[in-house]
Each structure stands twice: as structure tokens, then as C-alpha cells.
């Protein structure tokens, strides 16, 4: 039987740090995007939401996975990572649909009133 390193603690630490940073960036993009009406910043905030969801999904997948083989799982229990990747693809698909739907709606409705504000 070969030695398989268990580096899940380091992976969890990286995923948690990335999650916190993604949430901060998402809040910043959403706040600025909504305040100035920028679809691109709102879409980028949604992208940060999916990144955060992917981090959570990664944390869940690493929690349930085990690199150590046992009697019932001679190759370890690493199939959760494949399910996690499928979940990430679903999150990205939903985000892409939402962004495209909003962009098409804005294209069909025509340009809205552009308001130019002077910063003091």
C-alpha cells in the first residue's frame, strides 16, 4: 500500500482564506455596481458569489473525502471531489444564465437614461 499524504488541513485553510477574500470583494463590487448602475460590476459581483459558493463546496468536499483506504474503499474516498466539481459547474451555469438574461433584457429595452454626476 502506498503512502498518501493528507493535506486536507492546508487545503481547508486556503479555501477559508479565499472564501473570506471573495466575500469582501463581492460586497465591494455589489455595493459599487448597484450604486452606479453598472451591469458589469454587478455581473462581477455575481461571479464572486459563485467563487464563494465554490469555496464552500470545496470545504464540504474536503470534509467528506478521505485519502486513506479502508476495507470498503481500497482506493480511498476521494469521489466527493468529482461531485464537488459537478456542483461548481452547476453554480457557474446558473451565474452565466443570470448574466446573459440581464444583458439581453438591457439590449432589447434599449439604452436607459444615462445620468452623469459630478463628484465633489
C-alpha positions, 0 to 999 in steps of 0.5 A, a space after each residue: 500500500 502506498 503512502 498518501 499524504 493528507 493535506 486536507 488541513 492546508 487545503 481547508 485553510 486556503 479555501 477559508 482564506 479565499 472564501 473570506 477574500 471573495 466575500 469582501 470583494 463581492 460586497 465591494 463590487 455589489 455595493 459599487 455596481 448597484 450604486 452606479 448602475 453598472 451591469 458589469 460590476 454587478 455581473 462581477 459581483 455575481 461571479 464572486 458569489 459563485 467563487 464563494 459558493 465554490 469555496 464552500 463546496 470545496 470545504 464540504 468536499 474536503 470534509 467528506 473525502 478521505 485519502 486513506 483506504 479502508 476495507 470498503 474503499 481500497 482506493 480511498 474516498 476521494 469521489 466527493 471531489 468529482 461531485 464537488 466539481 459537478 456542483 461548481 459547474 452547476 453554480 457557474 451555469 446558473 451565474 452565466 444564465 443570470 448574466 446573459 438574461 440581464 444583458 439581453 433584457 438591457 439590449 432589447 429595452 434599449 439604452 436607459 437614461 444615462 445620468 452623469 454626476 459630478 463628484 465633489 
